[in-house]
Amino acid sequence: MSTELKPAARPGAGAPRGGGRRKLTYPVILLIVAGAIVAVSLLRVVTGTDDLTSAGQFSAALAAATSIGLAGLGGLWAERAGVVNIGLEGMMMLGSFAAGWIGWQHGPWAAAAVGILGGALGGLVHAIATVSFGVDHIVSGVAVNILALGATQYLATLWFGAEGSAAMQAGGNDKQSPPMADMPTFTIPGLSDALQSLESHHWFLVSDVAGILGGLVTNVSWLTVLAVLLFVGTFYLLWRSSFGLRLRSCGEAPVSAESLGVNVYTYKYAAVLVSGALAGLGGAFLSISTHFFQDGQTGGRGYIGLATMIFGNWRPGGVAMGAGLFGFMDAMQLRSGGPTVHALLLGLAALLAVLALLRLRAAKRTQAAVAGVAAVLLVLWYFLTDVVPLELVEASPYIATLLVLALFAQRLRPPKANGKPYRRGQGT
């Protein structure tokens, strides 16, 4: 009898029957998305904040979601193989720096390629520490972040800020690289103009959908298209192939996988290298979209990417949804600032009111009371003020991260062996 691991014959095969949580099917997800669009459209009409669903807002959100989503996808690869990757932020830094270093000399596509290599280098360091030497995954990830920060700052001073160097003459300094050429973008002609015309009427729902779609078909970076393909490819590779089944078995039961002939070390190394490469591409996207590397450019997006992976329950589709949410918040605070964030106070109050009713229905009176009081306070805040303080606006993506994780933490199911030490032969 062959002991080779083979992929499941159908989605959900082997899932426990009864007592399990209801699975989010594609129709349910589409209904959730449709409901969210209606809710945002209604919020725009009530508050008069037209930028909530403008094409510019969603174009910026798509760009912001790309880097965050790539970091989250990188975290998914590592953790599905059982390696916690706190070092995503540092790997993004390495990718961003490498892209800035090469980009001003050889263009954006070369910058993207070298950014992938820079992130993979960080992944290799993390893999050697955790897989080969058994270092605690959190300690190793934090060390990668610290080393990446120090290395990029030192090398930026050495390569970009050296007195009389070609980089300095091209516009670089010790905090940033010289500017690079634009990355090509695409716009669907005709459709983009028609959607823009519909959006300008500010009709309920129709103009909002037009604005959202307009942001998705106007001036879209080819790197964003590549990111979408990577999400689709990850799903099919990890959930529809023997390679993916073996890799995921390393994160669920590495001793059992080893007994079936899987080289657990090899799969863990491969997963962490891919994880670093994806995070590096996310960092490179930041440099390419702003045309240069800048110190502090990642701005915690690696950690937000980690949050999208957790919010997405270690699934590519969930990571994409989380990246869209956090990308929307990030773009909103950069584009619109106080007025749009102020409008969201009313939307958040409505969500908390719904949450309070659901908790009350489930006989969880304490949680219902807390959610209800918070909803009332947010409504009062909205009507008694005209704008949100700048400090809170800048922190809104991180606040959204904390709120989402707090609300969904109890419904998560990480890989069983994630972060646990593994040594070859430990099951014998």
N, C-alpha and C positions, 0 to 999 in steps of 0.2 A: 504493500500500500504506500502510495506517495505521501510524503509529509509536507510537500510544498504548499506555501500559503497562496490562496487564490482569492480574488475579489469576490464580494458577495454577488449573488445572482440578481438581486433586485435591490433598490433603495430601501433601507429600513429593515432588511432581512436580519433576523436575530434580535430585533428590538424587543424589550420586555412588553408583555401584554398585560393590560390592566394596571391601574395605579400610576401609570406614567403620565407625564405632562402631555398636553395636546400638542401635536407637531404643527409647526407653521408651514402650511402648504402654499404653493404659489398663488392660488386664488385668494387665500387669506392675506398674504403679503400685499397683493395688488389692492385689496380692499383697504388695508391699513394705509398704503400710500395715497390712494384716492381720498380717504378720509382726512389725511393730513393736508392735502392740497386744498380741500374745501375749507378746512379750519383756518389755514393761513390766509386764504382768499377772504373769508369772513372777517378775520382780524384786520386785514388791510383796509376793508371797507369801513369798519367801525372806527379804527384809529386814524384813517387818512394817510397812512404811511405807505406810499406807493412803491418805495424802494424794496419793500419786503419781497415782492415777487417780480422785480424787474429783471430784464435780460442781463444787465450789468451785474446785478447781485448774484445771479446763478452762474454766470460765466466766471466770476471771481471765486464763488464757492466751489465750482468744479476744479479750478486750478488749485485751491487750497486743499481740497479733498484728495487730489492726486498724490501729493507728498505724504500726507497722513495715511492714506490708504496703502501705499507701498510699504511704509514702515509697519503698519498693522499686518499686512500680508507676510512680511518678513518674520514678524513675531509668530505668526501662525505656523509657518514652516518649522521653526525651531521647536516650538512647544508641542507640536504634534509628534515630534520625535523624542519628546521627553526632556528637552533642554530649555530652561527658563532664560529668556533673552532680555534682561534689563538693559543691555548695552546697545539697544537700538538707537538711542540718541547719539552715542559716540560714533556708531557706524554711519549715521546720517552726516555727522560732522566731517568724517573722513571722505565721504562721497562728495559732499559740498565743496570741500577744499580741493580735492583732486580735480573736480570739474572746473573750478575757477582757475586752477593752475594751467590746465591744458586748453581750456576754452578760449582764452584770449589769444592763444597762438594758433590753434587749429580748428576752431569753430565748435558749435554746440553739439554736433553728433559725436565728435571725438570726446567732448566733455562728458557726455552721458556714458560712453563706454568706459572711460577712465574712472568715473564716479562709481560705476558698478564694481570695478576692481578695488577701489579704495574701501568701499563697504565690505567687500569679501575679505579683505585683509583683516579688518576688525573682527569679522566672523571667524576667521582662522585662529586668531589669538584666543577668542572666547572658546572655541572648540578644543584647542590644545589644553587650555586650563581646566575646562569642565569634564571633557570626555576622557582625555589621556591621563590627566593628573588628579582628577576627582575633586577639584576646588569647588567650594560652594558656589552655586550658579549666581546667586545674588551678589556675592562678593566679587566674582569675576566680572559680572556685568557692570557694576559700579566702577571697578578698576578700568575697564575699557572706556567708559565715559570720561573718567578723569584723564587717562592717558591721551585720548583723542583730543580733548580740549587743550591740554598742554602742547601736544605735538602740532596741532594746527596753528595755534598762536605763535609758537616758536618759528615754524616754517614760513608763516606769513611774513613775519618780521625779516626772516633771512632771504626769502625769495621775492617778495613783493615790495618790501620797504628798504632794500639795500640802496644806499646812496649812489646815484649815477647808473643804476642798473637799467636794463631795457624795460623791465616791468614798471619801474617808477616813472620812466619817461613816457610810458604808454598810459599812465594814469593810476598806477597802483600805489599803495602805501602799506604800512605795517598792519593795517586793519582790514584791507580789502585788496582784491586782485584787480588788474586792469579790466575794462569792459570787454565783453565778447559779442560776437554777431548774434542776430536774432535767430531763434528757432522757428522754422516754418510753421505756419498755422493753416487751417482750412476753414472755409465758410461755405455752406451749401447755398449757392446763388438762387435767387428767387424765393426760396422758402424762408430764408433769414429776413428778407425785406417784408414779406407778407406777414410774418409773425410780429415784426416790429410795428407794422401798421395796426394790427389787432391790439397789441399791447397799449398803444397810445390812446385808445378809447377808454381805458380803465373800466371796462365792463366787469361785472362780478363773474368770477370763475373763468370766463372765456379769455379775458385779457391776462389773467393770472397764469393760466395754462400756456398761453402764447409767450408770455415772458419767460417762463421756466424752459419751454422748448427752445426759445430763441437763444437762451444762454448756452444751450447744449449743441447748437449748430453754427455758432458764430465765433470766429477766431479761436478755434480749439487747437491746442498744441498737439502735435503728432506724438509727443511723449505721453499725453493723456490717453490717446488711442492705444498706445503700447501698454499702458497700465491696465486698461480694460481687458486687453487680450491676455495679460498675465493673470488676472483674476480668473478668467474663464479657463485658461490652461491649468492653473493650480487646481481648480475643482476637478477637472477631468483626470489630471495626473494623480492626485492624492485619493480620489474617491472612485475612480473608474479604471484603475490599472493595478497590476500585481505589485509594481514598484511602490505605489502609494499605500497599498495595504500593508506591505512589509514595513514601510517607514512609520505608519501610524501604529503598528503593533509595537514598535520600539518605545512609543510614548504611553502605551496602555499596559503592556506586559512584556518587558524586554527579556526576562528569563525564559518565558514561554516561547518568544520569538527565536531566541538563541537555540532552544531545544529543537526547533523546526528548521534549523540550518541558516537562519538569518544572521549575517555579520552585523551586529548591532552597532559596533563602533563606526563601521563604514557609513551606515545610514544616518547616524547622528552627525557625523562630520559633514556629509552631503547636505543635510537639512540646515545646519548652522551656517555653512558657506552660502547657500542660497538665501538664507535669512539676511545675512550681512550684505549680499549683493543687492537684494531688493531695497533694503534700507539705504544703501549707498546710492541707488538710482533715485530714491525719494529725496535725498540730500542734493544730488546733482540737479534735480528738477528745480529746486529752490534757486540754485546759482544761475541756471540757464534762464529761468523766467524773469529774474531781476537783472540778468546780464553780467553778474560778477559774484564772486565769493565775498562774504563779509563776516567778520567775527561776530559770533552769537546769532548767526543766521537761522539756525534750526529752531531756536526759541521754544524748546520743550516739545516739539512736534513728535519726536521719537517716543516720549512718554504718552502723548495723546494717542499715537498709533498703537501703543501697547493697550491703552484703554479701549480702543475700537476693537481690538482682537478679543478682549474679555467681554465687551458688550455684545459682540457678534458670536459669542459662544464657540469660538475656535472654528468658525465656518467662513468660507470666502464671501458668501452672500451677506452674512451678518457683519463682517468687516467692512464691506462696501457700504452698507446702510449706515454704520457708525461713522465711517469716514465722511459720508455725505452730510450727516448731522453736524459733526464737529467742523467740517469745512465750511458749512453755512454760517456757523457762529463766528468762525475766524474771519471769513470774508465780511461779515456784517460789521464787526468792530473795526475793521480796517477801512471799509467804504463809507458807512453811514454814521457810525458812532452813536452818540447819545439818543437821538430821536427814535431810531429803529429798535435799539435795545430797550428803550422806554416802552415802546409798543408791545414788546414781548412780555413785559410784566403782566399785561392783561391776559395774554395767551397762557402764560405759566399759571396764573391764578385759575383759569378755566380747567387746566389739566389737573391741578391739585384738588379742585372741587369734584371732578370726576373720580379721582383717586379716593377722596374721602367717602363718596357714595359707595364705591366698590368695597372699601374696607368695612364700612358700616354694614353692608349686606353680608359680608363674611364674618360678622360679629366681632370684628377687631376694633372695638370702640376707641381705644387709646390712639391707635394709628389714625383712625378716622378723624378724631378730634384735632390732632396735630396738623393733619393735612388741611382740615377746614379752617383752622385759625390762620395758618400760613396763607391760604387763599384770600381770606379777608384782609390780611395785612398788605398783601400785594395789590389788591384792588384799591385800598386806601392810598398806598404809595403812588399808584398810577394817577389817581385823580387829584392828589395834593401836590404833584410835581409836574414839571414840563420836560425835564431831561434827566438822564442818569449821569452821575459823576463820572468823569473821564477815567478815574482809577478803576471803577467797577466795569466800565465798558471794555477796558483793556484786559481785564481778568475774566470776561464773560466766557471765552472758550474753556478755560480751566474750571470755572464754576459749573458749566454744563457737563464737563467730564465727571466731576464729583457727583453731581445729581443723578446722572444716568447710571453710574456704577452703583450708587446707593440704592436706586430703585430696582435694578435688575440683578443684584448680587445673589439673591436667593434662588434664581432660576438658571444658574450657570452649572455647567458640567465640564470641568477641565479634564484633560487626559489623566488617567489614574496614576501613572508613574512620572508625571511632570515634575521636574526638579529633584527627583529622588536619585541618590547615588546608585550607580551600576558598575559592577566590575565583571569582566568576562569569567564565566565559570562559576558564578556565585550560587547558582541553583543546584550544583552537584554536591 
